[in-house]
Amino acid sequence: MVPLQLVVILFAAAAGLAVVLARDIVRQAILFSLYGFALVVLFVVLQAPDVALSALAVSGIAYPLVLVSAIARVRARDKRGRE
Amino acid sequence: MSRTVRLTMVGVSLAGFAALLAWGVADLPSFGHYPGPYGDLIVKLVQPQRHMANAVTAVVFDYRGFDTMGEELLLFAAASALALLLRETREDEVEDIREPVLSDAIRGGGLLASIVTLVVGLYVVAHAFITPGGGFQGGVVLAASLAFLFLAIEYQRWGKVAHSSIMEPVEAFGAGAYVALGLIALASGLAFLENFMELGVFGRLSSGGSAILLNLASALAVAGGFLVIFGECLQENVGARHGSRTNR
């Protein structure tokens, strides 16, 4: 295992831990896309550019989009519930 | 249940999982060592057999095109199910909502990001058999391009561009075309989804045979599917924020 791979694996592990430890759900969604980015870098470092592109598109764009809009939806409902 | 009992239960199950994980990891081939013959065979055969440079897309759209069809129909089913479930807010309820983008920075940045991702998406789809990427990745990037456009223009106008009455047929056409291409091969006396076109010259955009059409079909299906999902989520949000009739 070359040092670069080790660094990226540790980065992915730290980002994954951050997702689990975050309490605020929006912060968690943003940290998740950071974790996804760590995985993308890991795939590039391990010479799997096709997988990296898929991961970039799904965990960097598609998943956070759906997640954030779902959170906004639930918050709007909560707000109305309180009113 | 007391704290001690709970901690003991968690400790026992965590130790069990840790043991299973250690057992599994111990049996893995050593890091960076690839044991199977298939990858090496594909890398050797893909250029003479299929005239493609990117072995990964060659596997996805040619050697195991049938599996890819399943993946594609899976996304189709997911988008359809989501559109079915998020029927709380209807289109006519968000029709009159005006939400102008007030920040010039967001408008400019959104437009720029949209143009850049559009070019990248088209590149990734077109170069599927030459450079990394392909219909699936490119399709998501193309969908992201239209999603970025949402930052640049008002929801009302965005809804006209990426309306579900446009995106649903795009998605359905892509998914249907994939199956139809398989049936065309079947009708010409070949196996389902087998290549039925000229393979072309190695390294050209036009080479790869009918897998090119499969690639384009899946790009359409994936881009359409993601935009249906995004559009439905967005419509729900806008409806919820402005308190549409059914939500009141």
Interface residues (C-beta under 8 A of the other chain):
Chain A: M1 P49 D50 A52 L53 S54 L56 A57 V58 I61 A62 L65 V66 S69 A70 A72 R73 A76 R77 R80
Chain B: F31 G32 N54 V56 T57 V124 P132 G133 G134 F136 Q137 V140 V141 A143 A144 A147 F226 I229 F230 C233 L234 E236 N237 A240 R241 G243 N247
